[in-house]
Structure formats: C-alpha cells, structure tokens
Amino acid sequence: MQEQHSYELGDVGDRFVAILVDTIILGAISGIMFRIGGHWLLGGSLGFFTGLFYNWYFWTQHNGQTPGKALMGLRVIKVDGSEISSFDAFIRYVGYYINSAIMGLGWIWAIFDSRSQGWHDKLAGTYVVRAQSMEKVTIIKPKRKNEEIA
C-alpha cells in the first residue's frame, strides 16, 4: 500500500518573496560573473548557467528549497509528492525564462490557478508547498542534581 501525504500549497505572496530573495542573491552572483566575463554575451551566458546551477543545486540537493524558499517555509516537490529530479529542475528553470520572456504571465497564472501552479510548475510537473519537518523534535532541559553547599 502506497503511503499518502497531504501538503498545503504555498501562498503566491510567499512565493513572490522567495523569488525576490533568490533574485537578489543571483543578481549579486551574476554581477560578479559579468565582471569576470567582461563581455555582455559571456557574462549573460555565465549568468544563465549560474542560475541553472543555483536552482538545480537547491531544488535537488536541499529538500527542494532555495534560500528564498527556505526563508519563506516553502519547498518544491513533484505532483506525486516525490523530490524533483535533475531533469525536472532543468525544465522548471527553462520555464522561468519562458515566464520572463512573456512579461511574467507564467508567474501571474499561479494567482488564478486552482493549484497555484505557474507555467514553469506545469511544464515540470511540480508544486510549491509549505515545508514540513521530517520529524518533530522535542528538547528537554536536563535536570540538575541538587548539591549541598558545604
């Protein structure tokens, strides 16, 4: 019998803040890469691949959470609840470029979509959901022995 999980879809406002945080981080990294590249074409290519690596790394190696998504308590998963693959991460990132090329319509779509999926989510078969801890941890303060003062 397959185990079923329920996930709360991520709020579009929280997703926007997460993308903003990641864009600031990537902007700083891409600015450095552009300075290293020296030419707009080389700098732009380095920026694309830096963004691709950044998103692939966090989506596939860090529980589907970029720094922005982690800050907002969100993560990316496949529609079946599994973690995304490297191929899914690539398709999702290409979807970001498609969204940008058409003035953000793919992101705006998520506001009206019943499952809060942008076009990049639909292309890659992903959801952005509230992150849930894998296990609950209870911290108990250790008891101290009462020592007599001599």
RADAPE-V713174 format. One record per residue. NEAR is the number of other ideal C-beta (glycine too) atoms within 8 Angstrom. Layout:
# RADAPE-V713174
((NEAR) (NEAR))
This chain:
# RADAPE-V713174
((2) (3) (4) (4) (5) (4) (10) (6) (10) (13) (7) (9) (6) (11) (14) (9) (11) (14) (10) (9) (12) (14) (8) (8) (11) (12) (8) (8) (10) (13) (8) (8) (12) (12) (8) (8) (10) (6) (6) (6) (6) (9) (15) (9) (9) (13) (12) (8) (8) (12) (12) (10) (8) (13) (14) (12) (9) (13) (15) (12) (5) (10) (6) (12) (13) (12) (10) (13) (16) (12) (9) (12) (7) (15) (12) (13) (13) (11) (7) (4) (7) (6) (8) (14) (7) (7) (6) (13) (14) (10) (11) (17) (13) (10) (16) (11) (8) (12) (14) (7) (5) (8) (3) (8) (9) (13) (12) (8) (11) (13) (7) (5) (9) (3) (6) (13) (11) (12) (13) (17) (14) (9) (11) (12) (8) (14) (14) (12) (12) (10) (11) (5) (6) (3) (4) (4) (5) (4) (4) (4) (4) (4) (4) (4) (4) (4) (4) (4) (3) (2))
